[in-house]
Amino acid sequence: MDEIQTYLGADGLMHCTVCKEPVEAFYPKGSLLEMKKHHRQCACERQAYAEEAQYFKEKERRELVVRNKKICFEEKEMEGFTFQNVDRDSSAIRIAEEYVANWQKMKQNHMGYFKMEYSL
């Protein structure tokens, strides 16, 4: 992250020039360090941190999907299979499509694909 620009405020603390929040704070009164200052995040830094955390969370999810696809699909061309580009006459496809369409209910009831196949 880029170094933030600061100015000295009337309270004796450094403030961010963008959001105007202090980027320093005094330690609590009564502590041994009460007259010393420490860094604190301003709104700009908190926002940048949140965006970075979200980026890495999404990146981790994308990597997990890629890893799972490599595990699940034996052949590279299988990764592109969707319900739209498959033979609609297959009973297995109809069962799989029904399973996906009702995923939340299946997950809630702890129903796997094989349980569903037998219950249809």
Secondary structure, 3 states (H helix, E strand, C coil): CCCCCEEECCCCCEEECCCCCECEEECCCCCCCCCCEEECCCHHHHHHHHHHHHHHHHHHHHHHHHHHHHHHCCCHHHHHCCCCCCCCCCHHHHHHHHHHHCHHHHHHCCCCHHHHHHHC
